[in-house]
Amino acid sequence: FKIDKAMVNQLNFLFLLMVILVGCSHSDKDVKDSIVTVDPVKKTIEPKAIFSEYKFVNIDSGVFVPIISFATITEEFIILVDAYKTETIYFFNREGSFTHSIKPNGRGPNEFESVKWQYIDNENQKVEILTEDNRLLTYSFDGQPETEKILDFSPYSFIKNKEDYFFDLSNEANQNGEWYNILKINFSTDQRNYLSPA
């Protein structure tokens, strides 16, 4: 039995999708109902045991995603992120055909060589990339660069809530020499708040 690249992509994606969806339980009843039995002989899980509705999508076999570290499905795309090996964000249409990617491409404006963190903003259809040289790049879902912010601090990761960014500083000092873990910034007002004293 030989596993080809297409099958690896499909298995990785299906497993990640199941983990994401099963982890979205909201009550004790949901948790009890989401327990799945694995057939020890076949080593398989029937999708109907997890999902009320599902559709198998064959991901383009010409594109190999080495490590799927994050996946999301939007109205238009299936987005797979390899944050470790290729540092690439892969876009497939909802039928599984590869459309484009955002990947390391240089050192110029709106380009990057290495990624610290990626954030997929489904609501605004944007991809935000925190680079190793502390820039925050924004791309549209169609892969076009939009904005570049040069940061005057060195975060490890971030999350975003509407216009507010929360950067993980992992114990860095602010201007007053006080140590903090989180820096909250609203770039439109340039308001900064240091949170979670270390």
Salt bridges, closest charged atoms under 4 A:
ASP33 OD2 - LYS29 NZ 2.75
GLU113 OE1 - ARG107 NE 3.20
ASP121 OD2 - LYS160 NZ 3.42
GLU128 OE2 - LYS160 NZ 3.03
ASP133 OD2 - ARG135 NE 3.13
GLU146 OE1 - LYS126 NZ 2.79
GLU148 OE2 - ARG135 NH1 2.51
ASP152 OD1 - ARG192 NH2 3.02
ASP164 OD2 - LYS184 NZ 3.88
